[in-house]
């Protein structure tokens, strides 16, 4: 929903290329290091990518999920990955 709303505003398309390939624990009570380990290898791209990607997530805490997703997208061929989050915990 968030991606569709942003894409409409900036006249971009939404891609469903990023896939979850293994289950992850809920990250609410995990430390930053545990969150990074929890999402490591949890995502893959279902197709090769190119160009610039805007990655959108609802909450940014230590950034483990965004980082894991961005790494996956870059490995799939994205030229650049930029991130947008609507909330940040403090």
C-alpha positions in Angstrom: 0.0 0.0 0.0 2.8 2.4 0.9 4.7 1.7 -2.2 1.7 2.2 -4.4 0.9 5.5 -2.8 4.4 6.8 -3.2 4.7 5.5 -6.8 1.6 7.3 -7.8 2.9 10.6 -6.4 6.2 10.3 -8.2 4.9 8.7 -11.4 6.8 5.4 -10.9 6.0 1.7 -11.1 5.9 -0.7 -8.2 7.8 -4.0 -8.5 7.2 -7.2 -6.7 10.7 -8.5 -7.5 11.9 -8.7 -3.9 10.7 -11.9 -2.3 11.0 -13.4 1.2 12.6 -16.8 0.9 12.7 -18.0 4.5 10.7 -17.2 7.6 12.1 -14.7 10.1 11.4 -14.1 13.8 9.4 -11.1 14.9 12.1 -8.4 15.4 10.4 -6.3 18.1 12.5 -7.6 21.1 15.7 -8.3 19.2 18.9 -6.3 19.5 20.4 -4.6 16.4 22.9 -7.5 15.9 20.1 -10.1 16.3 18.0 -8.3 13.8 20.8 -8.3 11.2 21.3 -12.0 11.8 17.5 -12.6 11.6 17.1 -11.1 8.1 20.4 -12.3 6.7 19.7 -14.4 3.6 15.9 -13.9 4.0 15.3 -12.1 0.7 16.0 -12.7 -3.0 15.2 -11.0 -6.2 12.9 -13.0 -8.5 14.3 -11.3 -11.6 17.4 -9.3 -12.6 17.2 -5.6 -11.9 18.7 -2.4 -13.4 18.4 1.2 -12.7 17.5 3.1 -9.5 15.3 1.5 -6.9 13.3 3.2 -4.1 12.8 0.8 -1.3 9.9 1.6 1.0 9.2 0.3 4.5 6.8 1.3 7.2 9.2 1.4 10.2 13.0 2.0 10.4 14.5 0.9 13.7 18.2 -0.1 13.4 17.8 -0.6 9.6 18.5 -4.4 9.4 15.6 -5.1 7.1 16.3 -2.2 4.8 20.0 -3.1 4.6 19.3 -6.8 3.8 16.8 -5.8 1.1 19.1 -3.2 -0.4 22.0 -5.6 -0.5 19.7 -8.2 -2.3 18.6 -5.6 -4.8 22.1 -4.4 -5.6 23.3 -8.0 -6.0 20.4 -8.5 -8.5 21.8 -5.7 -10.6 20.2 -2.5 -9.3 22.4 0.6 -10.1 21.3 2.4 -6.9 19.0 1.7 -4.0 17.5 4.5 -2.0 15.3 4.0 1.1 12.2 5.7 2.4 10.6 4.9 5.7 7.5 6.6 7.1 8.3 6.0 10.8 11.5 5.8 12.8 11.7 4.5 16.4 13.9 6.3 18.9 
